[in-house]
Amino acid sequence: MYKLIALMATPIMWVLGLIVLGSILGLRQQRKRLCFVGRFLIIAAGLVLYLFSIPAISDRLLYSLESQYRQPDVEVLSSLDLVVVLGAGYLPSGGFRESAEPSGLAYARVFGGVKAFKKSGAGALAFCEGWRDDARESGAEVMKAFAIDLGVQEDKIITEDKSKNTMKNAAELKKLLAPKQQRHIGLVTSAWHMTRSERVFRQVFPGDTIVPIPVGYLYTPEKRFLKRMIPSALALETSTKAIHEWIGMLWYTIRYN
């Protein structure tokens, strides 16, 4: 259900919906009012596409999420008992790839998680991500292999490979951990994804302290006014990420609270 809502509630789907509806109404030549509404909807589709494709809008949406978090200091990191890294997709082995690789977002999360783990006093590093239907390995195993390459001892790593979303990440990880409370858990994910993730982990681990460790900041304000108003595919992708997060937070609030 959530995947369907998330798919429909994205700028590109809004644009396509307005174009389709506008085209249907625009064909009603015999009914001038409906024809006018149809043309208006098509113009509105172009406006929506333009607005969510310019840095002036996408930067503000991104800032609303990323501005809430900063990296914890060394003293806070030293108090951690566990560091958890959430997955962000991966490229399975096969074709030209001899071995599976983390996606670009996952690279930032794993690298940031390993860096925080090495600075911390944590006894374990956990990776959370399930299996792709077309893969021979889980996302957690792919991240684990990368972490080992970065110098983490294999016996320090926990892999949770049954989950496919943030809520299940936390729920499935809880099953793997000893029923202990008052832990300090460092949570590593992309800065724009942290608000929803932190809320979920605080709900699933109410007896523990969740320490946000944001990585992969995307917000880089463009100071030149003209460039801020020029549409791009990257700005549209950024807007889509931010809107997806806000919708995700709303959905989790409705469903789990």
N, C-alpha and C positions, 0 to 999 in steps of 0.2 A: 504493500500500500504506500509506504513512504517513498519507495523508488519511483512509483508512478507520479506522486505529488511533486517530488523533486524534479522529475523530467518535465512536467507540464508547467511548473512555476519557474521557468527560466526565460530570459529575454528573447532568445531565438524562437521559443515556442509561442510566446506572446505575439511576436512579429508574424509568424506563420499563421497563427489563429486569426489575427486581424486581417491579413491578406485574403485568406480563404473566405472568411465571413464577408469581407468587403466585396470580393469578387462575386459571390453569390447574390448579394443584394444589388450590386451594380448591374447585374444582368436584367433586373426588373425594370426594363425601359418603360413599360406601361405605367409604372407607379413611380412618379418622379421623386417623391419624398424618400422612398427606400433606395432609389438609385443614388440620390444625394448622400444618404447615410453611408452607402457602400463606398463611395468615392472618398468620403471623409475618413472612414476606417482604414483605407489603403494609405492615405496620407499619414494617419496616426501611426501606422505600422512603420513607415519610413522614419518618423520622428522618434519612436521608441528605439529603433535600431541605431539611429544616430546618437541619441543621448547615452545609451549604455555602451557605446563603442568609442567614447571620447575619454581621455585621461582625466578631464575635469570631474567627471562623474565616478569613474572606476576608482580613482585615487581616494575620493571621499568615502566610498563604500568600504574600501580596504582599510583606510585609516580608522574607521569606526570599530573595526575588529582588532587590528594589530596594536593600536595605541594603548590598549589596556594592560600590556605585559612588558616586562623587562627581564633580562637575564638575572637569576639569583646570584648573590655574592658567594665567595668561597666558604664563608662561615655557614651559610645555609646549606650549600652542597655537602659539606662535611658531615651534616647531621642526617643525611639520607640513609635509609635502610635498603631501598630498592629503587632502581631507575627503570621506567617503563617507556618503551618507544612504540608509537602507533604506526601502522603501515600506511602506505600511500600508493599502492600498486607496484607492479613489477613486470618485467619482460621475461616470459618463460623461455627455457632452452628450446632449441629447435631452429630450423632454417639456417641462417648465417651465424646464430648465436650458439657457441659451444656450451655455455652455461648461462643460467638465469641471471638477470641483473635487476637491481632496484630501479624504479622509475626516478626521474629527476627530483621529484619531491621527496621520495623515500631516501635518496642519497643524502639530502640535507638532514633528514630526521635521524638516520643511522649515524652519520658523522657527528652531528651535534649530541646525540645520545651517548656515543662512545666517549666523546670529549668530556661531557658532564660526569659520566661514570668514573673515568680515570681521576677526575678532580675530587670526587665524592668519597664518602666512607661507606658506600653501599656494598652489600655483600653479593648482590645479583643484578643482572641486567636482563630485562624481559622484553621480548619482541612479540607483537600481536598483529597477526594478519592470516586469514585463511587461504583456501585454495581457489585458484581460477579453474574453470571448467576445462580449459585447454592446456593445463600445465601439469608437469610431472613433479612439481615441488610447490610448497606453500610459500606465501609471502614471508612468514616468520622464519622459515628455513633460509630463504634468500638473504634476509637481513642478518641472520646469524652468521652465515658464511662471510658476508662483508665485514662484520664486526671482528671475526677471527682474523681476517686479513689485516685489520687495523690494530691487532695486538691484544684483543680480549681473550682470556682463557676460556676454553669451551665449557669447562665445568662451572663457570660463573654465569652461564647463559640459560635463561628459561624461554621456551618457545610455546606460544599459544596459537595454534593453527586452525581453530574451528570457527572463528568469527569473521564476519564480513561487514560489520559496521561498528561505530564507536560504542554504542550501548552494549553490544555483544562482546566487544573487546574487553570491557571492564568485567562483565558478568562471567565470561569464560576464564579470565585470568584469576578471578577470585577463587574459582574451583581448584586452581592449581597451587594456590598459596596456603600455607598453614593458617588455621583460624586464630590469627593473632591480631591484636588491635594496638593502637597508639604507635603505628609505624609512620615513618616519614617517607612518602612515596614521591619520587621525582617523575613528573609526567612530561614526556618529550613529544611534541608534535609541531606542525607548522603554526606560526604565530596567528594566522587568520583562522585556524581551526581550534585554537586553544580555548576560547570561551565555552563552546559546546562541550569539548572534551573534559574540561575541568569540572563543569557542572555534573556531567555523567559520573565521573570518578568520585566526586564528593558524595553523590547519592549512593553509589554501590559500595563505597568504603567509608561509611559514616564515622567509624571509630579511628580512622587514620587521618594524618595530615597530608594533604595533596599539595605538592610544590610545583607550580608551573615552570617548565623550562622551554620557552618558545624558541623555535629555530626557523630558518628559511624566510626571514622577513621579505615581503615583496614590495612594500610601500616605498616608493622613491618619487617624491613630488617633482613634477615638471614645472619649472618656474616660468618658462616662456609661454605667454598667454596663447599665442597662435598655435603652438604645438599641442597645447592642452585641449584645443578645440578640433583637432584633426582626428578623425576616427581611425581605429586600427583593430585588427583581429585580437591582438594582445589585450587591449583595453576591454574588449567584449568578453574575453575569457576571464579576466580579472573580475569584472562585474558579475559574471555568472557564478564564480567561486564565492564571492561575498554574499550574494543573494541566496545561494544554496545553504550557506551557514546560518543565515537569519531564519530561513524556513525550517532548517533542521532544529534550531533551538526552539522555535514555536511548536513544532511537531512533538519534540520530546517533552515539552512542558505540558501539552495537552494529553499525551498518551501515558506518561510515567508519573505525573504528579496528581 
